[in-house]
């Protein structure tokens, strides 16, 4: 005798529940949801309620389902679970046009039924979307200090955004027509607005998770209270949960993508504005207090502090600008390419200067920060750079730029030397007046330049001797020669120029002529870079 899978065995014993998860309907049987197969080994109270008890007649709806080969197996082979049998039988009844048992609710086995349930849930919840929004907003604010603070996101702002997102999510979930453009518009608007408000992305994503949790809680309440729930397996709720979280996940991705895009656009606009205000400073347009204040805010520095302007040549072997190296030394800077060079404003650390005491220059021993700036530029960047005098008002950057450029022009190209304006005053003065420089050289060192073979040795000795306090012993040590050799060369220069080496006026003229020599256009080799003969910092 052939038994239906849900019918009792002979003798009144009910047929054992299926224990094989792969047990399925035979050819021609109605299709089963894969979640039915996963639940085959987990009978619940609905399965037990639907299975006929011993001695009771089998429901008429079961007769509609065609017998499957699995039904003809020996009793020792586990049969299909009752829940799968009931779902398949009801689906067969529905397809055959026979009345459906268990009320008007369509079980999960039909895609059309699942869609109908989604639409019903969405429509019901949309009717009370304001109360749903209140619940979501309260939950988000209870779990986020950023949103609870009411700044930058007010409660009204959060409520408006939440309602818009919940409205679109429910319409999307239920397969309803969108009432306000595409479904993900609200998510994208949320991402853009929160990026502009500066709310961290992780905080916004957490709010989406909290809102999704509230949405599912309310939906589960409706599912538990709906008519005909006892006729379904719990797979209905699993399907609804999957749909809800799939929707929330898509909206979260759309929001995050728009957030990142808005961040990039904001950063680009901020960078453009920062550069424009920096250029305004260097162009000398910051005399307007509004421009100076806006520039300080955009650069993130105070309007009054210790500043210098640095202009660096773009040497091929040097980094494009020294900002990373200076930052590692605790010095803020902002750089931009300008006329084939790099111009930057550097903020020096504050120094402790006694009241009424003199301010130290860039190389002053009382100003280690300025000295460190020179060392960093020389030793770590390799850039040839000129440094302006220190200034306090950021609006004075334009004047400082011109002085830094003048300092750079006094340095040999590609030398990798950095110099402060105050250390190159004579060179700055002479570099722009080649006619005056030529006359100074001719008057004070003309006869020496005419000596031919002696000229290089005489000029080098004179430079070292003057730079080291007119000490023959110190000059001899640096030139690797005897002290008398130095004295003889200085005497030779005095003889050629007709000036005494003991005269302060003669020494000043010789020193000025040596500094004017590179700018005189007389074809002599330029002076050595500053510090070439310095030993031990002297």
C-alpha positions as CSV (number, residue, x, y, z in Angstrom):
1,X,0.0,0.0,0.0
2,X,1.4,3.4,-0.9
3,X,1.3,6.1,1.7
4,X,1.4,9.8,1.3
5,X,4.5,11.3,3.1
6,X,2.4,13.1,5.6
7,X,0.0,10.2,6.3
8,X,0.2,8.0,9.4
9,X,1.8,4.6,9.2
10,X,-0.3,1.5,9.6
11,X,-1.0,0.7,13.2
12,X,-1.7,4.3,14.1
13,X,1.9,5.4,14.5
14,X,2.6,8.8,12.9
15,X,5.3,8.7,10.2
16,X,8.8,9.8,11.4
17,X,10.0,13.2,10.6
18,X,12.6,13.4,7.8
19,X,16.2,13.6,9.0
20,X,17.9,13.8,5.6
21,X,18.3,17.4,4.5
22,X,18.5,16.4,0.9
23,X,15.2,14.6,0.8
24,X,13.2,16.3,-1.9
25,X,10.1,15.9,-4.1
26,X,10.0,13.5,-7.0
27,X,9.7,14.4,-10.6
28,X,6.6,16.4,-11.3
29,X,6.0,17.5,-7.6
30,X,5.6,21.2,-6.9
31,X,8.9,23.1,-6.3
32,X,10.1,23.7,-2.7
33,X,11.9,26.7,-1.3
34,X,15.5,25.9,-0.4
35,X,14.8,27.2,3.1
36,X,12.3,24.3,3.4
37,X,15.1,21.9,2.8
38,X,17.3,23.6,5.3
39,X,14.5,23.4,7.9
40,X,13.8,19.7,7.1
41,X,15.5,18.5,10.3
42,X,13.9,21.2,12.5
43,X,10.2,20.5,12.9
44,X,8.3,23.2,14.8
45,X,4.9,23.5,16.3
46,X,3.3,24.5,13.0
47,X,4.5,21.2,11.4
48,X,3.1,19.2,14.3
49,X,-0.2,21.1,14.1
50,X,-0.5,20.5,10.3
51,X,0.3,16.8,10.4
52,X,-2.8,14.6,10.8
53,X,-3.1,12.6,14.0
54,X,-3.7,8.9,14.1
55,X,-7.1,7.9,13.1
56,X,-8.0,11.2,11.5
57,X,-8.8,11.5,7.8
58,X,-6.2,13.1,5.6
59,X,-7.0,16.7,4.4
60,X,-8.6,16.9,1.0
61,X,-6.0,19.2,-0.2
62,X,-3.3,16.5,-0.1
63,X,-5.2,14.5,-2.7
64,X,-4.5,17.1,-5.3
65,X,-0.7,16.7,-5.0
66,X,0.6,14.1,-7.4
67,X,2.2,11.1,-5.8
68,X,6.0,11.2,-6.0
69,X,8.4,8.3,-6.3
70,X,9.6,9.1,-2.8
71,X,6.1,8.2,-1.5
72,X,6.5,4.6,-2.7
73,X,9.7,4.0,-0.8
74,X,9.8,1.5,2.1
75,X,8.8,2.9,5.5
76,X,12.4,2.7,6.7
77,X,13.4,5.5,4.4
78,X,12.7,8.9,6.0
79,X,9.9,10.8,4.4
80,X,9.6,14.5,3.6
81,X,9.0,16.8,6.6
82,X,5.4,17.7,7.2
83,X,6.1,21.5,6.7
84,X,7.4,20.9,3.2
85,X,4.4,18.6,2.4
86,X,1.9,21.2,3.6
87,X,3.5,24.0,1.6
88,X,3.7,21.9,-1.5
89,X,0.1,20.7,-1.1
90,X,-1.1,24.3,-0.7
91,X,0.8,25.4,-3.7
92,X,-0.7,22.6,-5.7
93,X,-4.2,23.5,-4.5
94,X,-3.6,27.1,-5.5
95,X,-2.4,26.1,-9.0
96,X,-5.4,23.8,-9.5
97,X,-7.9,26.4,-8.6
98,X,-9.2,24.6,-5.5
99,X,-9.9,26.6,-2.3
100,X,-6.9,27.3,-0.2
101,X,-6.9,26.3,3.5
102,X,-5.5,28.5,6.3
103,X,-7.0,31.9,5.4
104,X,-6.1,34.4,2.6
105,X,-2.3,34.6,3.3
106,X,-0.1,33.2,0.5
107,X,2.7,31.0,1.9
108,X,6.3,31.4,1.1
109,X,6.5,28.7,-1.5
110,X,5.2,31.1,-4.1
111,X,7.3,34.1,-5.3
112,X,4.0,35.9,-6.0
113,X,3.0,35.2,-2.4
114,X,6.2,36.6,-1.0
115,X,5.9,39.7,-3.1
116,X,2.3,40.2,-2.0
117,X,3.4,39.9,1.7
118,X,6.2,42.4,1.1
119,X,3.7,44.9,-0.5
120,X,1.2,44.4,2.4
121,X,3.9,45.0,5.0
122,X,5.3,48.0,3.2
123,X,1.9,49.6,2.7
124,X,0.9,49.0,6.4
125,X,4.2,50.5,7.7
126,X,4.1,53.5,5.3
127,X,0.7,54.5,6.8
128,X,2.5,55.0,10.1
129,X,5.9,56.1,8.8
130,X,6.1,59.2,11.1
131,X,5.8,57.0,14.2
132,X,8.4,54.7,12.8
133,X,10.7,57.7,12.2
134,X,10.3,58.8,15.8
135,X,11.3,55.4,17.0
136,X,14.4,55.3,14.7
137,X,15.5,58.8,15.6
138,X,15.2,58.0,19.4
139,X,17.2,54.8,18.9
140,X,20.0,56.6,16.9
141,X,20.3,59.4,19.4
142,X,20.4,57.0,22.3
143,X,23.4,55.1,20.8
144,X,25.4,58.0,19.3
145,X,26.9,60.9,21.2
146,X,27.4,62.8,17.9
147,X,23.7,62.8,17.0
148,X,22.6,63.3,20.7
149,X,24.7,66.5,20.9
150,X,22.4,68.2,18.4
151,X,25.4,69.7,16.6
152,X,26.2,69.6,13.7
153,X,23.1,67.5,13.1
154,X,19.9,68.8,14.8
155,X,17.1,66.5,15.8
156,X,14.9,68.0,13.1
157,X,17.6,67.4,10.5
158,X,18.0,63.8,11.6
159,X,14.2,63.2,11.6
160,X,13.8,64.6,8.1
161,X,16.6,62.4,6.7
162,X,15.4,59.3,8.6
163,X,11.9,59.7,7.3
164,X,13.0,60.1,3.8
165,X,15.3,57.1,4.0
166,X,12.6,54.9,5.6
167,X,10.0,56.0,3.1
168,X,12.3,55.1,0.1
169,X,13.4,51.8,1.8
170,X,9.8,50.6,2.4
171,X,8.7,51.5,-1.1
172,X,11.8,49.7,-2.5
173,X,11.3,46.7,-0.2
174,X,7.6,46.4,-1.1
175,X,8.1,46.8,-4.8
176,X,6.0,50.0,-4.8
177,X,6.4,52.9,-7.2
178,X,8.8,55.6,-5.9
179,X,7.1,58.8,-4.8
180,X,10.2,61.0,-4.9
181,X,12.6,60.0,-7.7
182,X,14.8,56.9,-7.6
183,X,14.9,54.9,-4.4
184,X,18.6,55.6,-3.5
185,X,18.2,59.4,-3.8
186,X,17.6,59.8,-0.1
187,X,20.7,57.7,0.7
188,X,22.9,59.8,-1.6
189,X,21.5,63.0,-0.1
190,X,22.3,61.7,3.3
191,X,25.9,60.9,2.4
192,X,26.5,64.3,0.8
193,X,24.9,66.3,3.7
194,X,26.8,64.4,6.4
195,X,30.1,64.8,4.6
196,X,29.5,68.6,4.3
197,X,28.6,68.7,8.0
198,X,31.8,66.8,8.9
199,X,30.1,63.8,10.5
200,X,32.4,60.8,10.5
201,X,31.4,58.1,8.0
202,X,31.5,55.4,10.6
203,X,29.0,57.4,12.7
204,X,26.6,57.7,9.7
205,X,26.9,54.0,8.9
206,X,26.2,53.1,12.5
207,X,23.0,55.3,12.2
208,X,22.0,53.3,9.2
209,X,22.4,50.0,11.1
210,X,20.4,51.3,14.0
211,X,17.7,52.5,11.6
212,X,17.6,49.2,9.9
213,X,17.4,47.4,13.2
214,X,14.3,49.5,14.2
215,X,12.8,48.9,10.7
216,X,13.1,45.1,11.1
217,X,11.8,45.2,14.7
218,X,8.6,46.9,13.6
219,X,8.3,44.7,10.6
220,X,8.6,41.6,12.8
221,X,5.9,42.9,15.1
222,X,3.6,43.1,12.1
223,X,4.6,39.7,10.9
224,X,3.8,38.1,14.3
225,X,0.4,39.8,14.4
226,X,-0.7,39.2,10.9
227,X,-3.7,36.9,10.0
228,X,-2.7,33.4,8.8
229,X,0.7,33.4,10.4
230,X,0.1,30.0,12.0
231,X,-0.2,28.5,8.6
232,X,3.3,29.5,7.5
233,X,6.7,28.2,8.4
234,X,9.2,30.6,10.0
235,X,10.9,30.8,6.6
236,X,8.5,33.7,5.8
237,X,10.2,35.8,8.5
238,X,13.6,34.7,7.3
239,X,12.7,35.8,3.8
240,X,11.4,39.2,5.0
241,X,14.6,39.7,7.2
242,X,16.8,38.9,4.2
243,X,14.9,41.5,2.1
244,X,15.1,44.2,4.7
245,X,18.8,43.9,5.3
246,X,19.5,43.6,1.6
247,X,17.7,46.9,1.2
248,X,19.6,48.5,4.1
249,X,22.9,47.2,2.8
250,X,22.3,48.7,-0.7
251,X,21.3,52.1,0.8
252,X,24.4,52.1,3.1
253,X,26.6,51.5,0.1
254,X,25.0,54.2,-1.9
255,X,25.3,56.6,1.1
256,X,28.9,55.8,1.7
257,X,29.8,56.2,-2.0
258,X,28.2,59.6,-2.2
259,X,29.8,60.5,1.2
260,X,33.3,59.8,-0.2
261,X,32.6,61.6,-3.4
262,X,31.4,64.6,-1.5
263,X,34.5,64.5,0.6
264,X,36.7,64.6,-2.4
265,X,34.7,67.5,-3.9
266,X,34.9,69.4,-0.6
267,X,38.6,68.7,-0.3
268,X,39.1,70.0,-3.8
269,X,37.2,73.1,-3.1
270,X,39.1,73.7,0.2
271,X,42.4,73.1,-1.5
272,X,41.5,75.6,-4.3
273,X,40.4,78.2,-1.8
274,X,43.5,77.6,0.3
275,X,45.8,78.1,-2.7
276,X,44.0,81.2,-3.8
277,X,44.3,82.8,-0.4
278,X,48.0,81.8,-0.1
279,X,48.6,83.5,-3.5
280,X,46.8,86.5,-2.2
281,X,49.2,86.7,0.8
282,X,52.2,86.4,-1.5
283,X,50.9,89.0,-3.9
284,X,50.6,91.5,-1.1
285,X,46.8,91.6,-1.2
286,X,46.4,90.7,2.5
287,X,46.4,94.4,3.6
288,X,42.6,93.9,3.6
289,X,41.9,92.5,7.1
290,X,39.2,90.2,5.7
291,X,41.7,88.6,3.3
292,X,44.3,88.2,6.0
293,X,41.8,86.6,8.4
294,X,40.4,84.3,5.7
295,X,43.9,83.2,4.7
296,X,44.9,82.5,8.3
297,X,41.7,80.4,8.8
298,X,42.2,78.5,5.5
299,X,45.8,77.7,6.3
300,X,45.0,76.8,9.9
301,X,47.5,79.2,11.5
302,X,47.2,82.4,13.6
303,X,47.3,85.8,11.9
304,X,50.2,86.8,14.3
305,X,53.1,84.5,15.0
306,X,56.7,83.9,13.9
307,X,56.9,83.5,10.1
308,X,59.5,83.5,7.4
309,X,59.1,83.1,3.6
310,X,61.4,80.7,1.8
311,X,61.9,80.6,-1.9
312,X,63.6,77.5,-3.2
313,X,64.9,76.7,-6.7
314,X,63.5,73.6,-8.2
315,X,66.7,71.7,-8.4
316,X,66.4,68.3,-10.2
317,X,68.2,66.5,-7.4
318,X,66.2,68.2,-4.6
319,X,62.7,67.3,-3.4
320,X,59.8,69.3,-4.9
321,X,59.4,71.2,-1.6
322,X,60.7,70.8,1.9
323,X,57.3,70.5,3.7
324,X,57.6,66.8,4.8
325,X,61.2,67.4,6.2
326,X,60.2,70.5,8.0
327,X,57.1,68.9,9.5
328,X,59.3,66.1,10.9
329,X,61.2,68.9,12.7
330,X,58.0,70.4,14.1
331,X,57.8,73.3,11.7
332,X,54.5,74.0,9.8
333,X,54.9,75.2,6.3
334,X,52.7,75.6,3.1
335,X,54.3,75.6,-0.3
336,X,53.2,76.3,-3.9
337,X,55.1,76.4,-7.2
338,X,55.6,80.0,-8.3
339,X,57.4,81.3,-11.4
340,X,59.6,78.2,-11.8
341,X,60.4,78.1,-8.1
342,X,58.8,76.9,-4.9
343,X,57.6,79.6,-2.4
344,X,56.6,78.7,1.1
345,X,55.6,80.3,4.4
346,X,57.2,78.6,7.4
347,X,56.0,79.0,10.9
348,X,58.8,79.0,13.4
349,X,58.4,77.7,16.9
350,X,58.0,80.3,19.6
351,X,61.2,81.3,21.5
352,X,61.5,82.7,25.0
353,X,62.9,86.2,24.6
354,X,63.4,88.3,27.7
355,X,61.2,91.4,27.8
356,X,62.9,94.2,26.0
357,X,65.6,91.9,24.7
358,X,66.8,92.0,21.1
359,X,65.2,89.6,18.6
360,X,67.8,87.2,17.3
361,X,68.4,86.9,13.5
362,X,68.1,83.7,11.6
363,X,71.6,82.7,12.5
364,X,71.5,84.1,16.0
365,X,72.6,81.6,18.7
366,X,69.5,82.7,20.8
367,X,67.3,81.4,18.0
368,X,67.8,77.7,17.5
369,X,64.6,77.4,15.4
370,X,65.8,79.7,12.7
371,X,69.2,78.1,12.7
372,X,67.6,74.7,12.5
373,X,65.6,75.9,9.5
374,X,68.8,76.7,7.7
375,X,70.4,73.4,8.6
376,X,67.3,71.5,7.4
377,X,67.3,73.3,4.1
378,X,71.0,72.8,3.5
379,X,71.5,69.3,4.7
380,X,68.2,67.4,4.2
381,X,66.6,69.0,1.2
382,X,69.5,69.9,-1.0
383,X,67.5,72.9,-2.3
384,X,69.1,76.2,-3.0
385,X,67.0,78.6,-1.0
386,X,66.7,82.2,0.2
387,X,65.0,83.0,3.5
388,X,63.3,86.3,4.3
389,X,63.7,88.2,7.6
390,X,61.3,87.1,10.3
391,X,57.9,88.8,10.4
392,X,54.9,88.6,12.8
393,X,51.9,89.5,10.7
394,X,50.8,87.0,8.1
395,X,49.7,89.9,5.9
396,X,53.4,90.9,5.5
397,X,54.1,87.7,3.5
398,X,54.2,89.6,0.2
399,X,57.1,91.9,1.2
400,X,58.9,89.0,2.8
401,X,58.6,87.1,-0.5
402,X,60.4,89.8,-2.4
403,X,63.3,89.8,0.1
404,X,63.5,86.0,0.0
405,X,63.7,86.1,-3.8
406,X,66.5,88.7,-3.7
407,X,68.4,86.4,-1.3
408,X,68.0,83.5,-3.6
409,X,69.4,85.5,-6.5
410,X,72.7,86.0,-4.6
411,X,73.3,82.2,-4.4
412,X,75.0,80.2,-7.1
413,X,72.5,78.1,-9.0
414,X,72.5,74.5,-8.0
415,X,74.8,75.0,-5.0
416,X,72.3,73.5,-2.5
417,X,73.0,76.5,-0.3
418,X,70.4,78.2,1.9
419,X,71.0,81.7,3.2
420,X,69.1,84.3,5.2
421,X,68.5,87.7,3.9
422,X,70.3,89.4,6.8
423,X,73.4,87.4,6.1
424,X,73.5,88.5,2.4
425,X,72.8,92.2,2.7
426,X,75.8,93.3,0.7
427,X,75.2,90.8,-2.0
428,X,71.5,91.7,-2.2
429,X,72.5,95.3,-2.5
430,X,75.0,94.7,-5.3
431,X,73.2,91.9,-7.2
432,X,70.8,94.4,-8.8
433,X,73.4,97.0,-9.8
434,X,76.0,95.4,-11.9
435,X,77.5,98.8,-12.9
436,X,78.1,99.7,-9.2
437,X,79.5,96.3,-8.5
438,X,81.9,96.6,-11.4
439,X,83.1,100.0,-10.2
440,X,83.7,98.7,-6.6
441,X,85.8,95.8,-7.9
442,X,87.8,98.0,-10.2
443,X,88.6,100.6,-7.5
444,X,89.5,98.2,-4.7
445,X,90.9,95.1,-6.5
446,X,91.6,96.2,-10.1
447,X,95.4,95.7,-9.9
448,X,95.0,92.3,-8.3
449,X,92.7,91.1,-11.1
450,X,95.3,92.2,-13.6
451,X,98.1,89.9,-12.1
452,X,97.1,86.9,-14.2
453,X,98.6,83.8,-12.6
454,X,98.7,85.2,-9.1
455,X,95.1,86.3,-9.1
456,X,93.3,83.1,-7.9
457,X,95.8,82.5,-5.0
458,X,95.7,86.2,-3.9
459,X,91.9,86.4,-4.0
460,X,91.3,83.2,-2.1
461,X,93.8,84.1,0.6
462,X,92.3,87.6,1.0
463,X,88.8,86.1,1.4
464,X,89.8,83.5,4.0
465,X,91.9,86.0,5.9
466,X,89.1,88.6,6.0
467,X,86.4,86.0,6.9
468,X,88.4,84.8,9.9
469,X,89.3,88.0,11.7
470,X,92.4,88.9,9.6
471,X,94.2,86.1,11.4
472,X,97.2,84.8,9.4
473,X,97.5,81.6,11.6
474,X,93.8,80.7,11.2
475,X,93.9,81.4,7.4
476,X,97.1,79.3,7.1
477,X,95.4,76.4,8.9
478,X,92.4,76.5,6.5
479,X,94.5,77.0,3.4
480,X,97.0,74.3,4.3
481,X,100.0,76.6,4.0
482,X,102.5,78.3,6.2
483,X,101.6,81.4,8.2
484,X,104.3,83.4,6.4
485,X,102.8,82.5,3.0
486,X,99.5,84.2,4.1
487,X,101.3,87.3,5.3
488,X,103.3,87.5,2.1
489,X,100.2,87.3,-0.1
490,X,98.4,89.9,2.0
491,X,101.4,92.2,1.7
492,X,101.4,91.6,-2.1
493,X,97.7,92.7,-2.3
494,X,98.5,95.8,-0.2
495,X,101.4,96.7,-2.5
496,X,99.3,96.2,-5.7
497,X,96.3,98.3,-4.4
498,X,98.4,100.9,-2.6
499,X,96.5,100.4,0.7
500,X,97.7,99.3,4.1
501,X,96.5,95.9,5.4
502,X,96.1,97.5,8.8
503,X,93.6,100.1,7.6
504,X,90.0,99.4,8.4
505,X,88.9,101.3,5.3
506,X,91.1,99.2,3.1
507,X,89.8,96.0,4.7
508,X,86.2,97.2,4.2
509,X,86.9,98.0,0.5
510,X,88.5,94.7,-0.1
511,X,85.6,92.8,1.5
512,X,83.0,94.7,-0.4
513,X,84.8,94.2,-3.7
514,X,85.0,90.4,-3.0
515,X,81.2,90.3,-2.5
516,X,80.7,92.4,-5.6
517,X,82.9,90.3,-7.8
518,X,80.2,87.8,-8.9
519,X,77.9,90.6,-10.1
520,X,80.6,92.8,-11.8
521,X,80.6,90.9,-15.1
522,X,84.4,90.7,-15.2
523,X,84.5,87.0,-16.0
524,X,86.0,85.9,-12.7
525,X,84.7,82.9,-10.9
526,X,81.9,83.6,-8.5
527,X,82.5,83.8,-4.8
528,X,82.2,80.6,-2.8
529,X,78.9,79.7,-1.2
530,X,78.3,81.1,2.3
531,X,79.9,79.0,4.9
532,X,82.4,77.3,2.6
533,X,85.3,78.1,4.9
534,X,83.4,77.9,8.2
535,X,84.9,75.5,10.7
536,X,83.1,74.5,13.8
537,X,80.4,77.1,13.2
538,X,82.7,80.1,13.5
